[in-house]
Amino acid sequence: MKIPYFLVDAHVVARRNIIKIKRVPDLLVFTTLSPIMFVLLFAYVFGGAISVEGTAGGEGYREFLIAGIFAQTVIFGATITGAGLAEDVKKGVIDRFRSLPMAPSAVLTGRTLSDVVNNIIVLVVMSLTGLLVGWRIRGSLLDALGGFLLLIVFAYAISWIMAWVGMLVPSPEVVNNASFIIIFPLTFVANTFVPLETLPTPLQRFAEWNPVSSVTQAARELFGNIPAGTPEPTAWPLQHPVVYTLVWTVVTLAVFIPVANAQYRVSTSR
């Protein structure tokens, strides 16, 4: 079967970005250092002051924490997509792509696919860090692989949002500032670091339908990190976190793939 030519072009663009990771390792190092710092900070500084029902001591909180750190890490990692595209526009790399006989849609597809590789590397590093601070996979290996796959698929959808932002703004610095305004509330008003029961009621209602909460809940369940005695969630998204996360991911991709490609055509025609 003949592979569609835009996929061949996307593979070339993705390979170019992966080679860039190897040649600029500082980017990967600092991408992984940040979540490691979050693990150590929450586990050993705030962990003693945060109680999780069904667990005892800081070790229980560290196991609760890691799925939230995973979710936060892959979402923050998606900002690399937007910043990288904005940098390519600024440096004229996109203009160079336009002069080549390649499919326009391959640029964004290749960029988002290469960031999947970046997220896999970061998740491996974070898993090793989690094991060092006491996190363990209590479920089956197949469920655990499903948890990692769900995190990567969820991050891929976020990458397309960031690709749209990257084509919309004039510089990489604006991408970072604009994305943090959105990402910080989404990752902190959720069950990533604290149980939802500790939040004020209005924030709790928001957090229950926040997709970051559902992907975190799904990862905890698939890793077997829901301790016995934990109250059952009352909101539908948290009762069916895998289904809700997948629906949210499909809707996001259906909306932002065409929107980001349309913005690419507008930005490159100026």
FITISE-10733 format. One line per 4 residues: number of its first residue (from 1); their letters; for each residue z, x, y of N, C-alpha, C, O. Coordinates in steps of 0.05 Angstrom, whole numbers, plus 32768, in hexadecimal, padded with zeros to 4 digits. Each point is the difference from the previous one (the first is absolute). Layout:
% residues N
NUM = a = Z X Y Z X Y Z X Y Z X Y  ...
This chain:
% residues 270
1 = mkip = 8000 8011 7FE8 8000 7FEF 8018 8000 8012 8019 800F 8013 8002  7FE0 7FE6 8011 7FFE 8010 8018 8017 7FF9 8013 8005 7FE9 8006  8009 802C 8004 8016 7FFC 8012 7FF5 7FF9 801C 7FEE 800F 800A  801C 7FDC 8003 7FF6 7FF9 801B 8003 8019 8012 8014 800E 8000
5 = yflv = 7FD7 7FF6 8011 8000 8019 8010 8017 8002 8014 8008 8016 8007  8002 7FD3 8002 8016 8002 8013 801A 800B 7FF3 8010 800D 800C  7FF3 7FED 7FD9 8017 800C 7FF1 7FFD 801E 7FFD 8013 800F 8001  7FD4 7FFA 7FFB 7FFB 801D 7FFE 8007 800D 801B 800D 8015 8001
9 = dahv = 7FEA 7FDF 8015 8007 800A 801A 801E 8000 8005 800B 8013 800C  8002 7FD7 7FEC 801D 7FFE 8004 800E 8016 7FF0 8014 800B 8009  7FE2 7FFB 7FDF 800C 8016 7FF0 7FFE 801A 800F 8012 8010 8000  7FD7 7FF5 800D 7FFC 8019 800F 8014 8002 8017 800C 8014 8005
13 = varr = 7FF8 7FD5 800A 8012 8000 8016 801D 8003 7FF6 8010 800F 800C  7FF7 7FE4 7FDE 801B 8003 7FF5 8005 801D 7FF8 8016 800A 8004  7FD6 8002 7FEF 8003 801C 7FF7 8004 8012 8018 800F 8013 7FFF  7FE3 7FE8 8017 8003 8010 8018 801D 7FFE 800A 800B 8015 8008
17 = niik = 8001 7FD3 7FF8 801B 7FFD 800A 8014 800C 7FED 8015 800B 8009  7FE6 7FF4 7FDD 8013 800C 7FEC 7FFF 801E 8003 8015 800D 7FFE  7FD4 7FFF 8006 7FFE 801D 8004 8010 8007 801A 800C 8016 8001  7FF3 7FD9 8012 800E 8005 8019 801F 8001 7FFB 800E 8010 800C
21 = ikrv = 7FFC 7FDF 7FE1 801C 8001 7FF9 8007 801B 7FF6 8015 800C 8006  7FD9 7FFF 7FE8 8005 801A 7FF4 8000 8016 8015 800F 8013 7FFF  7FDF 7FEB 8015 7FFD 8015 8013 8013 7FFE 8018 8005 8013 800E  8006 7FD5 7FF5 8015 7FFC 8015 8019 7FF5 7FF2 8007 7FE9 8004
25 = pdll = 8006 8028 7FED 8017 7FF6 7FF0 8018 7FF8 8012 8011 7FF1 7FF7  7FEF 8018 8022 8016 7FF9 8012 8003 7FE1 8002 8016 7FF5 8001  7FD3 7FFD 7FFF 8000 7FE3 8003 800F 7FF4 7FE8 8010 7FEE 8004  7FEA 801B 7FE4 800C 7FF5 7FE8 801E 8007 7FFF 8011 7FF0 7FF9
29 = vftt = 7FF5 8029 800F 801C 8009 8000 8011 7FEE 8012 8016 7FF7 7FF8  7FE1 8005 8021 8010 7FF0 8012 8000 7FE2 7FF9 8013 7FF2 8007  7FD7 8005 7FEC 8000 7FE4 7FF6 8015 7FFC 7FEB 800C 7FEA 7FFF  7FFA 802A 7FF1 8014 7FFD 7FEB 801C 8007 8009 8014 7FF5 7FF6
33 = lspi = 7FEE 801D 801E 801B 8008 800A 800E 7FE8 800D 8018 7FFD 7FFE  7FD8 7FF2 8010 800D 7FEA 800E 800E 7FED 7FED 8017 7FFA 8005  7FDB 7FFC 7FE6 800F 7FEE 7FEE 8017 800D 7FF1 8014 7FF4 7FF9  7FE9 8027 8001 8016 800E 7FF3 8018 8000 8013 8017 7FFC 7FF7
37 = mfvl = 7FE4 8008 8022 8016 7FFF 8014 800D 7FE4 8000 8018 7FFD 8003  7FD7 7FEE 7FFB 800B 7FE4 8000 8012 7FFC 7FE8 8015 7FF4 8001  7FE2 8016 7FE7 8010 7FFD 7FE8 801B 800D 8003 8015 7FF4 7FFB  7FEB 8025 800F 801A 800F 8002 8011 7FF3 8016 8019 7FFE 7FFC
41 = lfay = 7FDB 7FF9 801A 8010 7FF4 8015 800D 7FE6 7FF7 8018 7FFC 8005  7FD8 7FF2 7FEF 800B 7FE6 7FF8 8013 8003 7FE8 8014 7FF2 7FFE  7FE5 8020 7FF0 8010 8003 7FE7 801B 800C 8006 8014 7FF7 7FF5  7FED 801D 801C 8019 800F 8003 800E 7FFB 801B 8018 8008 8003
45 = vfgg = 7FDA 7FED 8011 800E 7FFB 801A 8007 7FE2 8002 8017 7FF9 8006  7FD5 7FF5 7FF7 8005 7FE4 8003 8008 7FF3 7FE5 800D 7FEA 8000  7FEC 8022 7FEA 8004 7FF3 7FE6 801C 7FF8 7FFA 8005 7FEB 7FF4  800E 8025 8015 801D 7FFB 7FFB 8009 7FE7 800E 8015 7FF4 7FF8
49 = aisv = 7FDD 8004 801E 8009 7FE9 8010 7FF1 7FE7 7FF8 8006 7FEA 800B  7FE6 8017 7FE3 7FF0 7FE9 7FF9 8006 7FF9 7FE3 7FFD 8010 7FED  800C 7FD7 800E 8006 7FF8 7FE5 7FEA 7FEE 7FF6 7FF5 7FEF 800E  8005 8014 7FD8 7FEC 7FF0 7FF3 800D 7FF2 7FE9 800C 800C 7FEF
53 = egta = 7FF3 7FD9 8011 800D 7FF0 7FEC 7FF6 8007 7FE4 7FE8 8003 7FFB  802B 8001 7FF3 7FF8 8007 7FE4 8000 801D 7FFB 7FFC 8009 7FE9  8009 8007 802D 8001 801D 7FFC 801B 800B 800B 800E 7FF2 800E  7FF8 8026 7FEA 8019 800C 800A 7FFA 801C 800A 7FF3 8010 7FF3
57 = ggeg = 8017 7FF5 8026 7FFD 801B 800B 7FE5 8007 800A 7FED 7FEF 7FFF  8010 8029 800B 7FE7 8009 800C 7FEA 8002 7FEC 7FE9 7FFD 8008  801D 8009 7FDF 7FEB 8003 7FEC 7FF0 7FE6 7FFC 7FE8 8001 7FFD  8026 7FE8 8004 7FF3 7FE6 7FFD 7FEE 7FFB 8018 7FEA 7FF6 7FFD
61 = yref = 801F 8011 801B 7FF0 7FFC 8017 7FE7 8012 7FFF 7FEA 7FF8 8009  8019 8021 7FEE 7FE9 8012 7FFE 7FEA 7FF4 7FEE 7FE8 8003 8006  8020 7FF0 7FE5 7FEC 7FF4 7FEE 7FF3 7FE8 800E 7FE8 7FFB 7FFC  8028 7FF6 8014 7FF5 7FE9 800F 7FED 800B 8015 7FEC 7FF3 8006
65 = liag = 801A 8024 8006 7FF2 800A 8017 7FE3 800A 7FFA 7FEE 7FFC 8010  800E 8010 7FD8 7FE8 800F 7FFB 7FE7 7FEE 8002 7FEB 8009 800B  8016 7FDF 7FEA 7FE8 7FEE 8002 7FF9 7FFB 801D 7FE9 7FFE 8007  802C 7FFE 800A 7FFB 7FFB 801C 7FF3 8019 800D 7FEE 7FFD 8011
69 = ifaq = 801B 801A 7FE8 7FF5 8019 800B 7FE3 8003 7FF7 7FEF 8008 8010  800B 7FF1 7FD7 7FE4 8001 7FF6 7FEE 7FEE 8011 7FEB 8008 800A  801F 7FDF 7FFB 7FF0 7FED 800F 7FFB 800B 801D 7FEA 7FFF 800A  802C 800A 8002 7FFE 800B 801B 7FED 8018 8001 7FF0 8002 8013
73 = tvif = 8011 800F 7FD9 7FF0 8018 8000 7FE2 7FFA 7FFE 7FF0 800C 800F  8008 7FE2 7FDF 7FE4 7FFB 7FFE 7FF5 7FF1 8018 7FE9 8003 8007  8028 7FED 8006 7FF7 7FF2 8019 7FFC 8014 8016 7FEC 7FFF 800E  8028 8013 7FF6 7FFD 8015 8014 7FE8 8011 7FFA 7FF2 8009 8012
77 = gati = 8009 7FFD 7FD4 7FEA 8010 7FF8 7FE5 7FF4 8008 7FED 800E 8005  8012 7FD7 7FFD 7FE7 7FF3 8007 7FF8 8006 801D 7FE9 7FFD 8007  802A 800A 800A 7FF9 8007 801B 7FEE 8018 8002 7FF2 8004 8014  800E 800D 7FD7 7FEF 8017 7FFF 7FE2 7FF7 8002 7FF0 800D 800C
81 = tgag = 800B 7FDC 7FE7 7FE4 7FF5 8001 7FF7 7FFC 801D 7FEB 8009 8008  8026 7FE8 8007 7FF8 7FFA 801B 7FFF 8019 8011 7FED 8003 8010  8027 800E 7FEE 8000 8019 8010 7FE8 8011 7FF9 7FF4 800C 8012  8006 7FF6 7FD4 7FE9 8011 7FF8 7FE6 7FF6 800A 7FEE 800F 8009
85 = laed = 800E 7FD6 7FF7 7FE7 7FF5 800A 7FFE 8003 801E 7FEA 8007 800B  802C 7FF5 8003 8000 8004 801D 7FF9 801D 8007 7FF2 8005 8014  8019 800D 7FDC 7FFA 801D 8005 7FE3 8006 7FFB 7FF3 800F 800E  8002 7FE5 7FDC 7FE3 8004 7FFA 7FEE 7FF6 8016 7FEC 800C 8007
89 = vkkg = 801C 7FDD 8005 7FF0 7FF5 8016 8002 8013 8018 7FEC 8006 800D  802C 8003 7FF9 8005 8011 8017 7FF1 801A 7FFE 7FF5 800B 8014  800A 8001 7FD3 7FF3 801A 7FFC 7FE2 7FFE 7FFB 7FF2 8014 7FFE  8003 7FD3 8001 7FE4 7FFD 7FFC 7FF7 8001 7FE3 7FE8 8000 7FFB
93 = vidr = 802B 8000 7FF3 7FF9 8000 7FE3 7FF2 7FE6 7FF8 7FED 8001 7FF0  801C 7FE9 801C 7FF3 7FE6 7FFA 7FE3 8000 8009 7FEE 7FF6 7FF3  800D 8016 8025 7FE5 8002 800A 7FEE 8010 7FEC 7FE9 7FFA 7FFC  8023 801B 7FF9 7FF2 8010 7FEC 7FF9 7FF0 7FE8 7FEA 8001 7FF5
97 = frsl = 8029 7FEE 8001 7FFB 7FEF 7FE9 7FE9 7FEC 8007 7FEF 7FFB 7FEE  8011 7FFB 802A 7FEB 7FEC 8008 7FE4 800D 7FFF 7FED 7FF1 7FFB  8012 8029 8009 7FE5 800D 8000 7FF6 8006 7FE4 7FE9 8008 7FFC  8029 7FF3 7FF0 7FF8 8006 7FE4 7FF6 7FE6 7FF3 8008 7FEA 8007
101 = pmap = 7FE7 8019 7FE4 7FF7 7FE8 7FF2 8015 7FF6 7FEC 7FFE 8004 7FE8  8017 7FEF 8023 8015 7FF6 7FEF 8008 7FE4 8009 7FFB 7FF8 8017  8012 7FFA 7FD7 8009 7FE4 8007 8017 8001 8013 8013 800E 7FFC  7FEB 7FE2 801A 8017 8000 8014 801A 7FF8 7FF3 8015 800B 8007
105 = savl = 7FEA 7FE2 7FE6 801A 7FF7 7FF4 800D 8015 7FEF 8018 7FFE 7FFA  7FD9 8018 7FFF 800C 8015 7FEF 8015 8010 800F 8012 800C 7FF4  7FEC 7FF5 8027 8013 8011 8010 801C 7FF5 7FFD 8013 800F 7FF9  7FF0 7FD7 800B 801B 7FF4 7FFE 8009 7FFE 7FE3 8018 8005 7FFA
109 = tgrt = 7FD6 7FF4 7FF4 8008 7FFF 7FE4 8009 801B 7FF5 8014 8002 7FF2  7FDD 8013 8015 8007 801B 7FF7 801B 8009 800C 8010 800C 7FF2  7FF4 7FED 8027 8019 8008 800D 8018 7FF2 7FF2 8014 800D 7FFA  7FEA 7FD9 8002 8017 7FF1 7FF4 8005 8009 7FE3 8016 8001 7FF6
113 = lsdv = 7FD4 8005 7FFB 8003 8009 7FE4 800E 801C 7FFF 8010 8005 7FEE  7FE9 800C 8025 800C 801B 7FFF 801E 7FFE 8006 8010 8010 7FF6  7FF8 7FDC 801A 801D 7FFD 8006 800F 7FF5 7FE8 8019 8002 7FFF  7FD9 7FF2 7FEE 800D 7FF8 7FE7 800A 8019 7FF1 8016 8000 7FF5
117 = vnni = 7FD9 8015 800B 8008 8019 7FF3 8019 800C 800E 8012 8009 7FF3  7FEE 7FF5 8028 8017 800A 800F 8019 7FF1 7FF8 8016 800C 7FFD  7FE8 7FD9 8001 8017 7FF0 7FF9 800A 8006 7FE4 8018 8000 7FFB  7FD6 8006 7FF2 8008 8007 7FE5 8011 801A 8000 8014 8002 7FF3
121 = ivlv = 7FE2 8012 801C 800E 8019 8001 801C 7FFC 800C 8014 800B 7FF6  7FED 7FE6 8020 801A 7FFB 800D 8013 7FF1 7FED 8018 8006 8000  7FDE 7FE6 7FF2 8011 7FF1 7FED 800B 8012 7FEA 8017 7FFC 7FF8  7FD9 8017 7FFF 800A 8012 7FEB 8017 8011 800B 8015 8003 7FF3
125 = vmsl = 7FE7 8007 8026 8016 8010 800D 8019 7FEF 8004 8016 8009 7FFB  7FE6 7FDE 800E 8017 7FEF 8005 800E 7FF8 7FE6 8019 7FFE 8000  7FD8 7FFF 7FEB 800D 7FF9 7FE6 8012 8017 7FF7 8016 7FFC 7FF6  7FE0 801D 800D 8011 8017 7FF9 8018 8002 8011 8016 8006 7FF7
129 = tgll = 7FE7 7FF4 8023 8017 8000 8012 8014 7FEA 7FF8 8018 8005 7FFF  7FDE 7FE4 7FFA 8011 7FEA 7FF8 8010 8007 7FE7 8017 7FFA 7FFD  7FDB 8013 7FF0 800E 8008 7FE7 8017 8013 8006 8015 8000 7FF3  7FE7 8012 8021 8014 8013 8007 8019 7FF3 800C 8016 800A 7FFD
133 = vgwr = 7FE6 7FE0 8012 8017 7FF3 800C 800C 7FE9 7FEF 8013 7FF3 8009  7FE3 800A 7FDF 800D 7FED 7FEE 7FEF 7FE7 7FF8 8009 7FF0 7FF1  7FDF 800E 801A 7FEF 7FE9 7FF9 7FF6 8003 7FE4 7FF9 8015 7FF7  8006 7FD4 7FFA 7FF6 8000 7FE5 7FEE 7FE8 7FFC 8005 7FEB 800B
137 = irgs = 7FE7 8018 7FE3 7FEF 7FE9 7FF8 800E 7FF3 7FE8 8003 800C 7FEB  8007 7FDB 8019 800F 7FF2 7FEB 7FEF 7FEE 7FEF 8008 7FF7 7FEA  7FDF 8004 801F 7FEF 7FEE 7FF1 7FED 8010 7FEE 8004 8018 7FFB  7FE7 7FDA 7FFC 7FEC 800E 7FEF 7FEE 8011 8010 7FFD 7FFC 8018
141 = llda = 7FF6 8017 7FDB 7FED 8012 800D 7FE8 7FF0 800B 7FF7 8006 8016  8000 7FE6 7FDB 7FEA 7FF0 8009 8007 7FF1 801A 7FEF 7FFE 8012  8029 7FF6 7FEE 8008 7FF2 8019 8002 8013 8017 7FF8 7FF9 8017  8013 801F 7FE4 8002 8014 8016 7FE5 8008 800B 7FFC 8002 8018
145 = lggf = 7FF0 8001 7FD6 7FE5 8007 8009 7FF5 7FE9 8010 7FF2 8004 8014  8015 7FE3 7FE4 7FF7 7FE8 800F 800D 8001 801C 7FF3 7FF8 8014  8026 8010 7FEE 800D 8002 801A 7FF2 8014 8013 7FFB 7FFA 8017  7FFF 801D 7FDE 7FF2 8014 8010 7FE4 7FF6 8008 7FF7 8004 8017
149 = llli = 7FFB 7FEF 7FD6 7FE5 7FF6 8006 8001 7FEB 8016 7FEF 7FFF 8012  8025 7FEF 7FED 8003 7FEC 8014 8005 800C 801C 7FF5 7FF7 8014  801B 801E 7FED 8005 800E 801A 7FE6 800C 800B 7FFB 7FFE 8018  7FF5 800E 7FD6 7FE7 800C 8009 7FEC 7FEC 800A 7FF3 8004 8014
153 = vfay = 800B 7FE5 7FDD 7FED 7FEB 8008 8009 7FF4 801B 7FEF 7FFB 8011  802B 8001 7FF2 800B 7FF5 8019 7FF9 8014 8017 7FF8 7FF7 8015  800D 8023 7FE6 7FFA 8014 8015 7FE2 8000 8007 7FF9 8005 8017  7FF6 7FF6 7FD5 7FE3 8000 8005 7FF9 7FEA 8014 7FEF 8004 8011
157 = aisw = 801D 7FE5 7FEC 7FFB 7FEA 8012 8009 8008 801D 7FF2 7FFA 8013  8026 8012 7FEF 8009 8009 801A 7FED 8014 800C 7FFC 8001 8018  7FF8 8010 7FD7 7FED 8014 800A 7FE9 7FF4 800F 7FF6 800A 8014  8001 7FDE 7FE2 7FE9 7FF3 800E 8009 7FF4 801B 7FF0 8000 8012
161 = imaw = 8029 7FF8 7FF0 800A 7FF7 801A 8000 8018 8013 7FF8 7FFE 8017  8012 8019 7FDF 8001 8018 8010 7FE4 800B 8007 7FFB 800B 8015  7FF1 7FF0 7FD8 7FE5 8008 8006 7FF5 7FF0 8018 7FF2 800B 8011  8014 7FDC 7FEF 7FF8 7FEF 8017 800D 800A 801A 7FF3 8002 8015
165 = vgml = 8027 8004 7FEA 800E 800A 8017 7FF4 801B 8009 7FFC 8005 8018  7FFE 800C 7FD5 7FF4 801B 8006 7FE6 7FFE 800E 7FF9 8011 8011  7FF7 7FDA 7FE9 7FE6 7FFD 800D 8002 7FF2 801B 7FEE 7FFF 8010  802A 7FF4 7FF4 8004 7FF0 8018 800A 8011 8017 7FFA 7FFA 8018
169 = vpsp = 8016 801A 7FE3 800E 800F 8015 7FF1 801A 8006 7FF0 8009 7FF1  8016 8003 8027 7FF1 8017 8008 8009 801B 7FF5 7FF1 8013 8002  8027 7FEF 7FF3 8009 801B 7FF7 8014 7FFD 7FE9 800D 7FEB 7FFD  7FF7 802B 7FF3 8013 7FFF 7FEA 801D 7FFB 8009 800F 7FF3 7FF2
173 = evvn = 7FF8 8017 8026 801B 7FFC 800A 8006 7FE2 8004 8016 7FF7 7FFA  7FD6 7FFB 8010 8004 7FE3 8004 8004 7FF2 7FE5 800F 7FEC 7FFE  7FE3 801D 7FED 8003 7FF4 7FE6 801D 8002 7FF7 800C 7FEC 7FF7  7FFF 802C 800B 801C 8004 7FF7 8013 7FEE 8010 8011 7FF2 7FF4
177 = nasf = 7FEC 800D 8026 8013 7FF0 8010 7FFC 7FE2 7FFB 8014 7FF2 7FFD  7FD3 8005 8001 7FFB 7FE4 7FFC 8009 7FF7 7FE4 800C 7FEB 7FFD  7FEF 8026 7FEF 8007 7FF8 7FE5 801E 7FFF 7FFC 800A 7FEF 7FF1  8005 8024 801B 801D 8000 7FFD 800D 7FE7 800B 8014 7FF7 7FF6
181 = iiif = 7FE0 7FFF 8020 800B 7FE7 800C 8000 7FE9 7FEB 8011 7FEF 8000  7FDA 8011 7FEF 7FFE 7FEB 7FEC 800F 8007 7FE7 800D 7FEF 7FF4  7FF0 802A 8003 800B 8008 7FE6 801E 8002 8000 800C 7FF8 7FEC  8000 8011 8029 801D 8003 8000 800E 7FE5 7FFC 8012 7FFE 7FEE
185 = pltf = 7FE7 7FED 8021 800E 7FE6 7FFB 7FFA 7FF6 7FE3 8012 7FF4 7FF3  7FD5 800F 8004 7FF9 7FF6 7FE5 8010 800E 7FEA 8009 7FF3 7FED  7FFC 8027 8016 800E 800F 7FEB 801E 7FFD 8002 800E 8002 7FEC  7FFC 7FFA 802C 801D 7FFF 8003 800B 7FE3 7FFE 8016 7FFC 7FF7
189 = vant = 7FDA 7FF0 8013 8009 7FE4 7FFD 7FF6 7FF7 7FE4 7FEE 7FEF 7FFE  801D 801C 7FEE 7FF8 7FFB 7FE4 8017 8009 7FEE 8015 8009 800A  7FE6 7FF5 7FDC 8015 8008 7FED 7FFD 801D 7FF8 800A 8008 7FEA  7FE9 8008 8027 7FFB 801C 7FF8 8019 8011 7FFF 8004 8010 7FEE
193 = fvpl = 800E 7FEC 8025 8018 8011 8002 801A 7FF1 7FFD 8014 800C 7FF8  7FEC 7FDA 800D 8019 7FF0 7FFD 7FF9 7FE6 7FF2 7FE9 7FF7 8002  802A 7FFD 7FF0 7FFC 7FE5 7FF5 7FFB 7FEC 8016 800B 8002 8015  7FE4 7FEA 7FE5 7FF8 7FEC 8015 8019 7FF0 8009 8000 7FF6 8016
197 = etlp = 8013 8007 7FD8 8018 7FEF 8007 800F 800C 8018 800F 7FF1 800C  7FED 8028 7FFA 800F 800C 8016 7FF3 7FFB 801B 800B 8007 8015  7FDC 7FEE 7FEB 7FF2 7FFC 8019 8007 7FE6 800D 8008 7FED 7FF2  7FF7 8011 8029 8003 7FE6 800D 7FEB 7FEC 7FF5 7FEB 8008 7FF8
201 = tplq = 801C 7FDE 8009 7FEF 7FEC 7FF3 7FE2 8001 800A 7FEF 7FFF 7FEF  800C 8002 802B 7FE3 8000 8008 7FF1 8018 7FF5 7FEA 7FFE 7FF6  8023 801A 800A 7FF3 8018 7FF5 7FFD 7FFE 7FE2 7FED 8009 7FF4  8027 7FEA 7FFF 7FFF 7FFC 7FE3 7FE8 7FEF 7FF8 7FF3 8006 7FED
205 = rfae = 8008 7FE5 8023 7FE9 7FEF 7FF9 7FE6 800F 8004 7FEE 7FFD 7FEF  8010 8013 8026 7FE8 8011 8004 7FFD 8013 7FE9 7FEA 8004 7FF5  802C 8009 8004 7FFF 8015 7FEB 7FF8 7FF4 7FE5 7FF3 800E 7FF0  8015 7FD9 800A 7FFA 7FF4 7FE6 7FE1 7FFD 7FFD 7FF6 8002 7FE9
209 = wnpv = 7FFC 7FFA 802D 7FE2 7FFC 7FFE 7FF1 801A 8008 7FE8 8000 8000  8027 8014 8008 7FF4 801A 8007 7FF4 800D 7FE6 800F 8003 7FEC  7FD7 8003 8014 7FF5 800C 7FE7 800C 801B 7FF8 7FFF 8008 7FE9  800E 8006 802B 800E 8019 7FF9 8017 7FF9 7FED 8007 8010 7FEE
213 = ssvt = 8007 7FDA 8018 8016 7FF8 7FEE 7FF6 7FF9 7FE4 800D 8008 7FED  7FDC 7FEA 8012 7FF7 7FF8 7FE5 7FF7 8019 7FF0 8005 8001 7FE8  7FED 8012 8025 7FF7 8017 7FF0 8018 8011 7FF8 8000 800C 7FEA  8015 7FF5 8027 8018 800F 7FF9 800E 7FF2 7FE9 8009 800D 7FED
217 = qaar = 7FFA 7FD8 8015 800D 7FF1 7FEA 7FF1 8003 7FE6 800C 8004 7FEB  7FD9 7FFB 8017 7FF0 8003 7FE7 8004 801B 7FF4 8002 8003 7FE7  7FFE 8012 802A 8004 801B 7FF5 801C 8003 7FF3 8002 800C 7FEB  8012 7FE9 8022 801B 8001 7FF4 8001 7FF3 7FE5 800B 800A 7FED
221 = elfg = 7FE8 7FDE 8011 8000 7FF2 7FE7 7FF1 8010 7FEA 800A 8002 7FEA  7FDF 8009 801E 7FEF 800E 7FEC 800D 801A 7FF8 7FFC 800A 7FEA  8014 8003 8028 800E 8018 7FF9 801A 7FFB 7FF1 800D 8012 7FF6  7FFB 7FD4 8009 8019 7FF9 7FF3 8018 8007 8011 8015 8006 7FF5
225 = nipa = 7FE8 7FF9 8026 8015 8007 8012 800F 7FE8 800C 800C 8003 8015  7FF2 7FE6 7FDE 8010 7FE9 8009 8019 7FFF 7FEF 7FFE 7FF9 7FE8  8019 800D 8023 8018 8001 7FEF 8009 7FE4 7FF7 7FFA 7FEC 800D  8014 8014 7FDC 800B 7FE6 7FF7 8014 7FF6 8014 800F 800F 800C
229 = gtpe = 7FF0 7FD6 7FF9 8012 7FF4 8013 7FF4 7FFD 801C 800C 7FF4 8011  7FDB 8016 7FF2 7FF3 7FFD 801A 7FF8 7FE2 8003 7FF3 7FF5 7FEE  8013 7FFE 8029 7FF9 7FE4 8003 7FE1 7FFD 8000 7FF2 8011 8009  8005 7FD8 7FEB 7FE4 7FFA 7FFF 7FF6 7FFA 801C 800E 7FF1 800F
233 = ptaw = 7FDB 8019 7FFA 7FF6 7FFA 801B 7FF9 7FE2 8001 7FF8 7FF4 7FEC  800A 8001 802C 7FFB 7FE3 8003 7FE4 7FFB 800B 7FF5 7FEA 7FFD  7FFF 802A 8010 7FE5 7FFD 800C 7FEA 8004 7FEB 8003 8012 7FEF  7FE8 7FDE 8013 7FEA 8002 7FEC 7FF4 801C 7FFE 7FFB 800A 7FEA
237 = plqh = 7FFF 8003 802D 7FF3 801B 7FFE 8011 8014 7FF0 7FF5 8011 7FF2  8026 7FED 8010 8011 8013 7FF1 8005 7FF7 7FE4 8008 8010 7FEF  7FF4 7FD6 800B 8002 7FF7 7FE4 7FE7 8007 7FF0 8001 8004 7FE8  7FE8 7FFF 8027 7FE6 8008 7FF3 7FF5 8017 8010 7FEA 7FFE 800B
241 = pvvy = 8023 8019 7FF6 7FF8 8016 8012 7FE5 800C 7FF8 7FF1 8008 8012  8009 7FFA 7FD5 7FE7 800C 7FF8 7FE8 7FEF 8009 7FED 8009 800B  8016 7FDD 7FEF 7FEA 7FED 8007 7FFC 7FFF 801F 7FEA 8002 8009  802D 7FFC 8005 7FFE 7FFE 801E 7FF4 801A 800B 7FEF 7FFF 8013
245 = tlvw = 8018 8018 7FE2 7FF5 801A 800A 7FE3 8001 7FFB 7FF0 8009 8011  8007 7FEF 7FD7 7FE4 8001 7FF9 7FEF 7FED 8012 7FEB 8007 8009  8020 7FE0 7FFB 7FF2 7FED 8011 7FFD 800B 801D 7FEB 8000 800C  802C 800B 7FFE 7FFF 800C 801B 7FEC 8017 8001 7FF2 8002 8014
249 = tvvt = 800D 800E 7FD7 7FED 8017 8000 7FE3 7FF7 8000 7FF0 800A 800F  800A 7FE2 7FE0 7FE4 7FF6 7FFF 7FF8 7FF3 801B 7FEA 8005 8009  8028 7FEB 8003 7FF9 7FF4 801A 7FFC 8015 8015 7FED 7FFE 8010  8024 8016 7FF0 7FFD 8016 8014 7FE6 800F 7FFD 7FF2 8005 8014
253 = lavf = 8007 8001 7FD3 7FE6 800E 7FFB 7FE9 7FEE 8008 7FEC 8009 800C  8015 7FDD 7FEE 7FEA 7FED 8006 7FFC 7FFE 801E 7FEA 7FFC 800A  802C 8006 8005 7FFE 7FFE 801D 7FF8 801B 800D 7FEE 8001 8011  8020 8014 7FE8 7FFD 8019 800F 7FE9 8012 7FF7 7FF8 8011 8010
257 = ipva = 7FFE 7FEC 7FD8 7FE8 8010 7FF9 7FE8 7FF9 8012 7FF4 8012 800C  8005 7FD4 7FF7 7FEA 7FF9 8012 8007 8005 801D 7FEF 8008 8010  802B 7FF3 7FF8 8007 8004 801C 7FFF 801E 8008 7FF6 8007 8015  8014 800A 7FD9 7FFF 801D 8006 7FE3 800B 8001 7FFA 8010 8011
261 = naqy = 7FF5 7FE6 7FDC 7FE4 8009 8000 7FF2 7FF6 8019 7FEF 800E 800B  8017 7FD9 7FFE 7FF4 7FF6 8019 8009 8011 8018 7FEF 8006 8011  802A 8001 7FF0 800A 8011 8015 7FF4 801C 8000 7FFB 800C 8014  7FFF 7FFE 7FD3 7FF3 801A 7FFD 7FE4 7FFF 800D 7FF8 8012 800E
265 = rvst = 7FF9 7FD8 7FED 7FE5 7FFD 800B 8002 7FFF 801F 7FEF 800B 800E  8025 7FE6 7FFC 8003 7FFE 801D 8007 801B 800C 7FF4 8008 8015  801F 8006 7FDF 800A 8019 800B 7FEA 8016 8000 7FFE 8010 8012  7FF2 7FF0 7FD9 7FEB 8015 7FFD 7FE7 7FFA 800F 7FEE 8010 8002
269 = sr = 8010 7FD7 8009 7FE8 7FF9 800F 8003 8005 801E 7FED 7FFB 800F  802C 800D 7FFA 8004 8005 801C 7FF1 8018 800B 8002 8007 8017
